Amino acid sequence: MNINLNLIPLLGTNSGDFNHFPDDPEFADIIQKAEQAIENGVFPERISQGSSGSYFVKDPKGKIIGVFKPKSEEPYGHLNPKWTKYFHKLCCPCCFGRGCLVPNQGYLSEAAASLVDTKLGLGVVPKTKVVYLASETFHYNAIDRAKSRGKKYALEKVPKVGRRFHRVGLPPKVGSFQMFVEGYHEADYWLRRFEAEPLPENIRKQLQAQFEHLVVLDYVIRNTGEGDAEWPENCPDCCIKIAAIDNGLAFPFKHPDEWRAYPFHWAWLPQAKVPFSQETRDLVLSRLSDMNFVQDLCEDLYEMFKTDKGFDKTMFERQMSVMRGQVLNLTQALKDGKSPIQLVQMPRVVVERSRSGGQGRVVTLGNAFTQTFHCKRPFFSSW
């Protein structure tokens, strides 16, 4: 006896039971298309690049609409399909990962970067949110796959028993879903071309403005990755638009102070020597200098981060202390008319909630926070 599983209203048969975005109907529609595609057999495709499991997600017509990065398949995840990283972690645990980051939190970092981008009005991060998806092409362990096959078999052979299952298919995975940007090249492609072909003045100004938006984002979230960005394929002939697409190595709980400094790779570009423009100062300075705005941002991030099963409030507070310090430095740099390269050369700061018994050079910021200069530097340092 053949039974259409899609016609049986079982709770939790797909990831749609977890994904609700009432305040963002456009994003909700994208996720619904992704779920419909998976139900129709148009499965996400694993991306070969990178050190973890990430997937191109498609709509029912097979068009790529997003990139999904499951938590369980991150470099620290127990289901990371990239075996080279597994042996790296197994054989050289002391050299694996970044000691300044909370392990296995990359998906939250991706979504949080999008939140910061939106709150500051920068417009460089494609919309990214935390979603749940299930697909046969994701990396599951043998037990989950065996359970799924057993439940489907029971549902086909003994429908009365099968209807009692909470879920029939594979368990949904939580991860970050970033909307796909079409027609873009990697930044290095255009930077090499710009060196050979001088830009018209109006295009140069657009490039500088977008570059400054990227700098603001990267600095506030203290991105320790390479900060991958992509630009449109027909860049010189249209408006410049940068897409900051890789933000999974941000929001450290301390400034890098062990082996590597993880410098900002844009600091060596010629655009980094130009002082921040008045347009950029007008866009973000009033927000960043408002402690109420910064506190609201921290609270929004708290609502996002606390959904993680491994959430640690103390560690989160340390992450926010680093971010507040970055905001403080950036605010001062914008007020003083500094350039991005001068910004990254400023002393590293941590702004913590006030508590007694503080050590080191501490300056009280009102009654709520204290500022501490982070003096320890990594063994290999660029600045």
GIHU-V687284 format. One record per residue. N is the residue number from 1. D_LAST is the distance of its C-alpha to the last C-alpha in Angstrom with 1 decimal. Layout:
BEGIN
N	D_LAST
N	D_LAST
END
This chain:
BEGIN
1	70.2
2	67.1
3	65.2
4	62.6
5	59.8
6	58.5
7	61.7
8	61.4
9	59.7
10	57.7
11	55.0
12	51.6
13	52.7
14	49.7
15	46.3
16	47.8
17	48.8
18	45.2
19	43.8
20	44.7
21	43.0
22	45.6
23	43.2
24	41.9
25	45.0
26	43.1
27	40.8
28	43.8
29	45.7
30	43.0
31	43.0
32	46.8
33	46.9
34	44.6
35	46.9
36	50.0
37	48.6
38	48.0
39	51.6
40	52.9
41	51.3
42	48.4
43	45.7
44	41.9
45	40.4
46	37.6
47	34.6
48	34.0
49	30.2
50	27.7
51	27.6
52	30.1
53	33.4
54	33.2
55	36.2
56	37.4
57	40.0
58	43.0
59	45.8
60	49.5
61	49.6
62	46.8
63	44.2
64	40.6
65	39.8
66	36.8
67	34.4
68	35.1
69	32.7
70	34.7
71	33.2
72	35.2
73	33.8
74	30.1
75	28.2
76	29.2
77	32.6
78	35.7
79	37.0
80	34.1
81	36.1
82	33.4
83	34.7
84	31.8
85	29.6
86	32.4
87	32.5
88	28.7
89	29.0
90	32.2
91	31.2
92	27.5
93	27.2
94	24.3
95	22.2
96	23.5
97	21.8
98	18.9
99	19.3
100	18.0
101	20.6
102	24.3
103	26.2
104	28.5
105	27.6
106	26.3
107	29.4
108	28.9
109	25.3
110	26.8
111	29.5
112	27.4
113	25.0
114	28.2
115	29.4
116	26.3
117	26.6
118	30.3
119	29.9
120	27.5
121	29.7
122	26.9
123	29.1
124	26.6
125	27.3
126	30.8
127	32.8
128	32.2
129	34.2
130	35.2
131	38.4
132	40.8
133	42.2
134	44.4
135	45.1
136	46.7
137	43.7
138	41.2
139	40.6
140	43.1
141	44.3
142	47.9
143	49.3
144	48.3
145	49.8
146	52.9
147	53.4
148	53.1
149	55.6
150	57.9
151	57.9
152	58.6
153	61.4
154	62.9
155	62.8
156	64.6
157	67.2
158	67.7
159	66.6
160	67.7
161	65.4
162	62.5
163	62.6
164	61.7
165	58.3
166	55.4
167	53.5
168	54.7
169	51.8
170	48.5
171	46.3
172	43.9
173	40.2
174	37.7
175	34.7
176	32.8
177	34.7
178	32.9
179	35.2
180	35.1
181	34.0
182	36.2
183	35.7
184	32.0
185	29.9
186	26.3
187	23.7
188	23.0
189	26.7
190	26.6
191	23.4
192	25.0
193	28.2
194	26.7
195	25.4
196	29.0
197	30.8
198	29.9
199	30.3
200	33.0
201	31.7
202	32.8
203	31.0
204	27.8
205	27.9
206	28.5
207	25.6
208	23.3
209	24.8
210	24.6
211	20.9
212	20.2
213	22.3
214	20.3
215	17.0
216	18.9
217	20.2
218	17.1
219	15.2
220	18.3
221	19.1
222	15.5
223	16.3
224	14.8
225	16.9
226	16.7
227	18.3
228	21.4
229	23.2
230	26.5
231	28.3
232	32.0
233	33.9
234	35.5
235	32.3
236	33.2
237	36.7
238	36.1
239	33.9
240	30.2
241	29.5
242	26.4
243	27.0
244	24.2
245	26.0
246	23.8
247	22.5
248	23.6
249	20.3
250	19.5
251	20.4
252	18.7
253	20.4
254	17.2
255	13.5
256	12.4
257	12.4
258	14.4
259	13.8
260	11.5
261	8.7
262	10.8
263	8.5
264	10.8
265	12.4
266	13.8
267	10.6
268	11.6
269	15.2
270	16.9
271	18.0
272	14.6
273	15.1
274	18.4
275	18.8
276	20.2
277	23.9
278	26.7
279	28.0
280	24.9
281	25.0
282	28.7
283	28.3
284	25.9
285	25.4
286	28.9
287	28.4
288	24.9
289	26.0
290	29.2
291	28.8
292	32.0
293	30.5
294	27.5
295	29.9
296	32.1
297	29.2
298	28.5
299	32.3
300	32.5
301	29.8
302	31.7
303	34.9
304	33.2
305	31.4
306	34.4
307	36.5
308	34.7
309	36.8
310	34.0
311	32.9
312	31.7
313	31.6
314	29.5
315	26.8
316	27.1
317	26.7
318	23.4
319	22.3
320	23.5
321	21.8
322	18.3
323	19.7
324	21.1
325	17.8
326	16.3
327	19.5
328	19.3
329	15.9
330	17.1
331	20.4
332	19.1
333	17.0
334	20.2
335	22.3
336	20.3
337	20.3
338	16.6
339	15.2
340	13.4
341	10.2
342	10.7
343	11.4
344	8.3
345	6.6
346	9.6
347	10.2
348	11.2
349	15.0
350	18.0
351	21.4
352	24.2
353	28.0
354	29.3
355	30.7
356	32.0
357	30.5
358	26.8
359	24.6
360	21.6
361	20.8
362	22.9
363	24.0
364	27.0
365	27.0
366	30.7
367	32.7
368	31.1
369	27.4
370	25.0
371	21.4
372	19.2
373	15.6
374	13.9
375	12.5
376	12.6
377	9.5
378	10.2
379	11.4
380	9.4
381	5.7
382	3.8
383	0.0
END
